């Protein structure tokens, strides 16, 4: 590894970047941290630093960004999803792209299950009622035992399969489907349309790309039972926001629990805010103290490994 070169963290909302800095500087490179929100800002900072590698959280890494940074040889993504990176252009330019698909499986599966229970057990309205001075179990609304419900899991990779195992332990009848085709997950599979029509809870764990954007839209929502709920801890773009709002308002969908949204952070005037049958969290499903450190370590080391493989 050459002693020359800068790794640019384009944007990061973590408390510190000490883990990344220790790993990068031990390899003889410099770490620079920015807070880029736009492609133009990434180009400006990346050009000024002559970055040989990027580590990105949310900043868009478009084809133009990659073409404007000739020194860049690798892009590392904090986390699993790669939907903010132009993978086609990266491949054309010979720029490696690395991510961390294996760091928060338990956390996201646990969070998804927590969201499911928050809705199906009526935990949020019960808490709000007690906090307001009302002691009444009926505030939970319609509550059914887990063993009387079917959970449909869309996406049977690491996280979807981990959620399925947890749900089975609680007694749920679990079925799944995967947009990428058959997987050896141990979960009985059915077509998407059957999953939506037969499930009491639908939990989404699929990657976001051109084939899965708005996988849940007005048409697919119309297939679901009016007593069903949707849970999304994957990517906001998998669910058509406006169609979801319409279904919730019309009562053709009983509820939604969302850790991810098409627009993040959620605008203060978003109609989902304040809906009694909606539970929201701020893209936090990935988080634990352990997973955050693991993600930082793995993305830093994979960026360095990619640079070494490219003759860095």
KOLVEXTI-593224 format. One record per residue (C-alpha): chain; x negated, y negated, z. Coordinates in nm, 3 decimals. Each point is the difference from the previous one (the first is absolute). Layout:
<atoms>
A,X,Y,Z
...
</atoms>
This chain:
<atoms>
A,0.000,0.000,0.000
A,-0.133,-0.339,-0.098
A,-0.047,-0.254,0.276
A,0.156,-0.267,-0.218
A,0.371,-0.047,-0.037
A,0.316,-0.114,0.170
A,0.309,0.194,0.094
A,0.295,-0.239,0.004
A,0.303,0.068,0.217
A,0.252,-0.194,-0.204
A,0.260,-0.021,0.278
A,0.059,0.161,0.336
A,0.244,-0.057,0.287
A,-0.180,0.231,0.244
A,-0.128,-0.144,0.330
A,-0.365,0.049,-0.102
A,-0.214,0.135,-0.282
A,-0.281,0.111,0.231
A,0.028,0.364,-0.106
A,-0.040,-0.084,-0.370
A,-0.282,-0.243,0.069
A,-0.202,0.253,0.197
A,0.028,0.262,-0.275
A,-0.065,-0.236,-0.291
A,-0.293,-0.180,0.161
A,-0.157,0.331,0.108
A,-0.009,0.085,-0.371
A,-0.191,-0.321,-0.075
A,0.287,-0.197,-0.152
A,0.175,-0.319,0.105
A,0.365,-0.010,0.105
A,0.213,-0.305,-0.076
A,0.356,-0.039,0.123
A,0.256,-0.221,-0.176
A,0.375,-0.047,0.015
A,0.095,0.004,-0.367
A,0.368,0.000,-0.086
A,-0.015,-0.037,-0.378
A,-0.199,0.146,-0.287
A,-0.157,-0.341,-0.062
A,-0.128,-0.014,0.357
A,-0.152,0.347,-0.030
A,-0.179,-0.104,-0.319
A,-0.129,-0.322,0.157
A,-0.137,0.163,0.314
A,-0.119,0.312,-0.179
A,-0.188,-0.202,-0.260
A,-0.162,-0.223,0.260
A,-0.120,0.299,0.200
A,-0.093,0.212,-0.306
A,0.184,0.282,0.173
A,-0.106,0.351,-0.100
A,0.297,0.148,0.181
A,0.341,-0.105,0.130
A,0.201,0.123,0.293
A,0.360,-0.112,-0.039
A,0.308,0.004,0.220
A,0.279,-0.186,-0.182
A,-0.174,-0.230,-0.250
A,0.082,0.079,-0.365
A,-0.289,0.159,-0.189
A,0.121,-0.057,-0.353
A,-0.172,0.078,-0.326
A,-0.104,-0.365,-0.028
A,-0.159,0.015,0.346
A,-0.203,0.306,-0.095
A,-0.111,-0.149,-0.332
A,-0.107,-0.324,0.172
A,-0.222,0.181,0.252
A,-0.270,0.169,-0.212
A,-0.212,0.093,0.302
A,0.284,0.195,0.163
A,-0.042,0.376,-0.020
A,0.252,0.127,0.256
A,0.332,-0.103,0.154
A,0.100,0.152,0.332
A,0.356,-0.020,0.128
A,0.083,-0.015,0.369
A,0.254,0.280,0.022
A,0.173,0.234,-0.240
A,0.179,-0.195,-0.273
A,-0.176,-0.122,-0.314
A,0.290,-0.192,-0.154
A,-0.174,-0.339,0.039
A,-0.299,0.111,-0.209
A,-0.008,0.019,-0.380
A,-0.125,0.358,-0.023
A,0.001,0.007,-0.380
A,-0.232,-0.300,-0.032
A,-0.221,0.129,0.281
A,-0.045,0.327,-0.189
A,-0.072,-0.182,-0.326
A,-0.270,-0.207,0.170
A,-0.150,0.292,0.187
A,0.095,-0.144,0.338
A,0.059,0.265,0.266
A,0.316,-0.027,0.211
A,0.013,0.164,0.343
A,0.262,0.009,0.272
A,0.074,0.177,0.329
A,0.288,0.240,-0.056
A,-0.078,0.210,0.308
A,-0.016,-0.233,0.298
A,0.352,-0.069,0.129
A,0.205,0.309,-0.075
A,0.112,0.052,0.358
A,0.066,-0.368,0.062
A,0.227,-0.049,-0.302
A,0.183,0.328,0.058
A,0.055,-0.096,0.365
A,0.117,-0.349,-0.098
A,0.242,0.136,-0.258
A,0.144,0.240,0.255
A,0.027,-0.284,0.251
A,0.193,-0.211,-0.252
A,0.229,0.293,-0.076
A,0.077,0.050,0.369
A,0.042,-0.374,0.058
A,0.282,0.000,-0.255
A,0.158,0.340,0.052
A,-0.006,-0.028,0.382
A,0.115,-0.362,0.000
A,-0.300,-0.102,0.208
A,-0.019,-0.358,-0.127
A,0.365,-0.100,0.069
A,-0.011,0.179,0.334
A,-0.308,-0.200,0.101
A,0.153,-0.325,-0.121
A,0.316,0.075,0.194
A,-0.179,0.073,0.326
A,-0.219,-0.308,-0.042
A,0.318,-0.206,-0.045
A,0.163,0.151,0.308
A,0.223,0.262,-0.165
A,-0.024,0.354,0.137
A,0.186,0.209,-0.256
A,-0.122,0.310,-0.184
A,0.254,-0.065,-0.274
A,-0.216,-0.283,-0.132
A,-0.209,0.271,-0.168
A,0.277,0.057,-0.251
A,0.023,0.334,-0.178
A,-0.265,0.235,0.144
A,-0.050,0.359,-0.113
A,-0.243,0.261,0.126
A,-0.307,0.063,-0.211
A,0.089,0.360,-0.076
A,0.319,-0.112,-0.176
A,-0.188,-0.223,-0.243
A,-0.202,0.042,-0.316
A,-0.319,-0.198,-0.056
A,-0.103,-0.053,-0.359
A,-0.369,-0.080,-0.047
A,-0.101,-0.172,-0.323
A,-0.373,0.064,-0.048
A,-0.156,0.317,0.141
A,-0.360,-0.104,0.038
A,-0.181,-0.019,0.333
A,0.241,-0.240,0.170
A,0.327,0.133,-0.139
A,-0.099,0.354,0.097
A,-0.104,-0.115,0.348
A,0.338,-0.169,0.050
A,0.176,0.316,-0.118
A,-0.181,0.208,0.264
A,0.098,-0.244,0.273
A,0.361,-0.010,-0.112
A,0.022,0.380,-0.016
A,-0.118,0.014,0.361
A,0.298,-0.220,0.096
A,0.242,0.222,-0.185
A,0.060,-0.195,-0.320
A,0.076,0.186,-0.320
A,-0.278,-0.128,-0.225
A,-0.021,-0.006,-0.379
A,-0.237,-0.190,-0.223
A,-0.087,-0.113,-0.348
A,-0.310,-0.153,-0.150
A,-0.021,-0.244,-0.293
A,-0.335,0.152,-0.097
A,0.132,0.351,-0.035
A,-0.013,0.320,0.208
A,-0.219,0.007,0.310
A,-0.098,0.279,0.235
A,0.147,-0.174,0.304
A,0.208,0.277,0.153
A,0.310,-0.218,-0.033
A,0.295,0.131,-0.206
A,0.034,-0.222,-0.304
A,0.305,-0.123,-0.189
A,0.048,-0.253,-0.282
A,0.003,-0.364,0.108
A,0.369,-0.041,-0.079
A,0.092,0.299,0.217
A,-0.222,-0.123,0.282
A,0.166,-0.341,-0.001
A,0.353,0.140,-0.018
A,-0.047,0.255,0.278
A,-0.224,-0.177,0.255
A,0.101,-0.190,0.311
A,-0.342,-0.162,0.018
A,-0.229,-0.074,-0.296
A,-0.363,-0.082,0.083
A,-0.230,-0.126,-0.277
A,-0.368,0.099,-0.017
A,-0.091,-0.045,-0.366
A,-0.268,-0.210,-0.171
A,0.105,-0.315,-0.184
A,-0.070,-0.012,-0.373
A,0.187,-0.077,-0.320
A,0.194,0.327,0.025
A,0.114,-0.039,0.361
A,0.071,-0.374,0.024
A,0.362,-0.042,0.116
A,0.036,0.376,0.033
A,0.277,-0.092,0.240
A,0.225,-0.240,-0.188
A,0.373,-0.060,-0.050
A,0.040,0.324,-0.196
A,-0.179,0.224,0.249
A,0.153,-0.174,0.302
A,0.343,0.074,-0.147
A,-0.081,0.372,0.023
A,-0.044,-0.018,0.377
A,0.259,0.056,0.268
A,0.144,-0.315,0.161
A,-0.111,0.145,0.335
A,-0.362,0.042,-0.113
A,-0.306,-0.209,0.083
A,-0.317,-0.085,-0.194
A,-0.344,-0.020,0.162
A,-0.304,-0.141,-0.184
A,-0.352,0.004,0.143
A,-0.175,0.028,-0.337
A,0.016,-0.301,-0.236
A,0.266,-0.268,-0.016
A,0.027,0.013,-0.378
A,0.140,0.352,0.015
A,0.332,-0.149,0.113
A,0.196,-0.260,-0.194
A,0.046,-0.261,0.272
A,0.312,-0.163,-0.145
A,0.170,0.331,-0.070
A,-0.071,0.111,0.356
A,0.149,-0.320,0.142
A,0.309,0.043,-0.216
A,0.050,0.359,0.117
A,-0.038,-0.094,0.366
A,0.242,-0.291,-0.034
A,0.253,0.213,-0.186
A,-0.017,0.278,0.257
A,-0.101,0.260,-0.258
A,-0.319,0.059,0.201
A,0.002,0.027,0.378
A,-0.342,-0.142,0.075
A,-0.362,-0.057,-0.091
A,-0.328,0.004,0.190
A,-0.285,-0.169,-0.184
A,-0.367,-0.044,0.083
A,-0.074,-0.129,-0.351
A,0.179,-0.247,-0.225
A,-0.030,-0.138,-0.350
A,-0.097,-0.338,0.148
A,-0.236,0.001,0.296
A,0.017,-0.169,0.242
A,0.379,0.004,-0.018
A,0.143,-0.351,-0.060
A,0.190,-0.145,0.292
A,0.318,-0.027,-0.204
A,-0.006,0.357,-0.129
A,0.349,0.152,0.033
A,-0.143,0.313,0.164
A,-0.089,-0.205,0.306
A,0.277,0.016,0.255
A,0.186,0.292,-0.157
A,0.108,0.222,0.292
A,-0.065,0.320,-0.197
A,-0.355,-0.091,-0.105
A,-0.325,0.060,0.189
A,-0.312,-0.179,-0.121
A,-0.370,0.024,0.086
A,-0.287,-0.204,-0.151
A,-0.188,0.255,-0.215
A,-0.128,0.153,0.322
A,0.055,0.372,-0.052
A,-0.369,0.060,-0.074
A,-0.116,-0.149,0.328
A,-0.159,0.151,0.305
A,-0.328,-0.098,0.162
A,-0.152,0.320,-0.133
A,0.137,-0.024,-0.354
A,-0.117,-0.359,-0.044
A,-0.358,0.089,0.087
A,0.011,0.312,-0.218
A,0.129,-0.198,-0.298
A,-0.273,-0.261,0.035
A,-0.272,0.261,0.028
A,0.119,0.207,-0.292
A,0.060,-0.282,-0.247
A,-0.340,-0.154,0.077
A,-0.184,0.329,-0.041
A,0.189,0.089,-0.318
A,-0.084,-0.337,-0.154
A,-0.368,0.054,0.083
A,0.010,0.356,-0.133
A,0.154,-0.125,-0.326
A,-0.271,-0.265,-0.034
A,-0.269,0.260,0.059
A,0.157,0.224,-0.261
A,-0.002,-0.290,-0.246
A,-0.369,-0.051,0.056
A,0.052,-0.276,0.256
</atoms>
